[in-house]
């Protein structure tokens, strides 16, 4: 884990040596944590651009990372100026080597929290909204009760609406795109309350659609999920993609479930994505999910991970995963 106590002098040197025109590009995930990371670095006037992508694009070398880039919550690339992440799998991937530009803290709930601590917390961010950090921490660590899963409010609701696994980015009926909504929030969220954020037209249309789809989404899970005792497999290729919903709802529908495997189609690809997670209502399963995903070329955290594979191999991989998880 990164030693934040040793970062103070490094940060002072970084700022004293910066010129006024020294700005970087941030590359991060298209979710609430990504918004928080971008908002924090904008608060420091360190970035002038934000690009949203996903771990597979980094691992597959489809997204170039250079020395003028800062990455957040993505697989480590040595070429980055700074790389922040809290993936336990990244420590395994680089064999626990310590590198000056890699700030890895698997114990942190979010990458935003790592950035906040790295640059000096309240001293560096005196005006940054603490409830935004706390809301992102809660969402990314999935610290929700059953009631909060069924009826999210405030920051919990915003987390769900912005999470790509909810599916909003696929909805062509929305007036505002997923990325344009995230870009707006990077600036707007720093100086406005959660109630004001939830009243934005971009968020209101997502709230309305989310609530409209809730019952249909729940019914689809019941129809498509396969229960293997304490493991539930949900092949979302069998579901109607025109519905959005909370991915954690599966743990309310199957209360005995300790682990879930979601299988998602990838647009214009012969591959699928496997997303594995521990039940957020019962995290007793001993497996490190991120390290398990690493074995299949992906990665993640202790409680959640993902990887991509050929669609033709789906059945064999599901069999392998169930066998491994039941024996863990």
C-alpha positions, 0 to 999 in steps of 0.5 A: 500500500502507498505510504501517504506520509511520504508524499508531502515533500514530493507534492511540494516539489511538484507544485514548486516546479510547475509552470503556469502552463503545466497541465495534464490530461486525466484518463479515468472511468466514466462513473462517479469516482471518475467525476470526483477524480477530475473535480479534485485535479481541476481544483488544483488546476492540474488538468485541462482535459478529461478522457473517459475510458475503461480498463480493457482499453488500457490493457488492450493498448487501444488507448495511448497513455503518455507522459502528459497523462494522469490515470485514475482507477485504471490499470497501471501504465509506466508511461503515465505522469502519475497513476492512481488506483486501488486495484489489488490486482495491479500489485500482483500484475507488477509483482509488488514492485514500487514505482514512484509514479504508481500510487496504489492503495487497495485499502482505499474505498475510491480512487478519488479518496487516494488523490485527496489524501495524496495531495494533502487532504483539507489543506489542499482542498479547503473548499471541496465538498466532503459529502461528495467524497463520502458519497462516492466512497460509499457507492464505490465500496457498495456499502448499501443496505437492502433498502438503499438498493431498492430505493436509492436517494441522494448521492446513492442515487447519483452513483447508480445513475452514473454507473455504466453497469446501470446501462444509461449510456445505451439509452438513445432516448436520453437527450443528454449523453453519458459523457456530456453529463459527466463533463458537466458534473466535473465543474458543477458538482464542486460548488453545488449541493446534491439536491441541486445536482439531482435537479439538473435536466441531465439527471432528472431524465435519468431519474425518471427513466430509472424509476420507470424501468425498475419493475421490468428490470427486476422481472428480467433478473428473475427470468434470466438468472441461474441460481447455483446455490450461493452463486448466481449467474446472470447472462445479460445477453438474454435480457432486453437491453432497453431496460436500465437498473441497479446491478446490486438488485440481484442480491435482494432477489437472491438473498442466499447469493454470496457471489454473482457472475454477470455476463455482458455482450460487448458492442460490435465484438465477438467477446463478452465481459464477465463481471464477478462480485461478492454480495454487498449484503454478505461479503463472507466469501474468502476469494479475492475477486480481483486476483481471480479476474487477473488469472483471466487477463482482467483485474479488480478489487478484493470484492469485485473484478472483471475480464473479457473473453471470447463469446464462444468460451462462455460456457467453459469459463462459467464452469471454471468460475463456479468450480473455483468459487465453490472451492475457495 
